[in-house]
């Protein structure tokens, strides 16, 4: 087994008549990042039965010999039924966390209150590991309200916030990192050499909305380089995932479409991801089980793919 082999995708499943709002594992078919198989015989691997009793938008991160899965504390189907507007005003300000040392054996989950009291929710958390400080930088989306508006009834929009943590048991103060004056959600970040890159969703529904857009920062501030990414495929996409195909040397952008059923991820490709130019893979060039929803990809090393495949059969 080569030192770098295969990829893990953690995600939830769109299942209006079931309970897919838990953490599922999918593995690349060997080292082929364009083809995926749902594992654990199609059942969730990680279960959250506290809080809202469901999780969405899971993300997996590695750092300092540990792995963490962090997810949104939200259940849409079979939950409290209050609806999207109320969930953005008085939803859970927690994220749900699992810890592992080998990706196979996982801790019991716990809730980390990460958004401030002025926030209406904490959605789509992602994390990156800062080797210099030994900390994880977590970012997520929250609507923010005036401190005097304790019931969160006034107008607001979603910003992207960030905080630092060493162990996901406690976190430092939250800071706003994206505020465009309209709702922005689902930010993912990555590096291309010395360039920082992030892809986010403009969720404002304005006629001139940016929809899925990309920014880059070479050290002097964020520059908008692409808007309405994947518009040629679907009217609505979200939940971007960006990762490099180590065998082919290209980058993939996975986008979650919810315009038609079955919903789920489709893929675009680029050999210059910082440019913002993404080309859809041709028909048949990408394969993933239907209704594979909002998640995160972890490139695997050593025998990790093999051990995951044995522990969680297809």
Secondary structure, DSSP 8 states (H G I E B T S, - for coil): --SEEEEEEEEEE--TTS---SBEEEEEETTEEEEEEE-GGGS-SB---STTS-EEEEEEEEETTEEEEEEEE---TTS----HHHHHHHS--EEEEEEESSSSSB---EEEE-S-TTBS--EEEEEEEETTTTEEEEEEEEEB--TT-TT--S---EEEEEEEESSSSS----EEEE--SS-EEEEEEEEETTEEEEEEEE-S--TT---EEEEEESSS-EEEEE-STTTTT-S-EEEEEEEE-TTT--EEEEEEE-SSSS-EEEEEEES-GGGT--EE--TTS-B--TTEEEEEEEEEETTHHHHHHHHS--
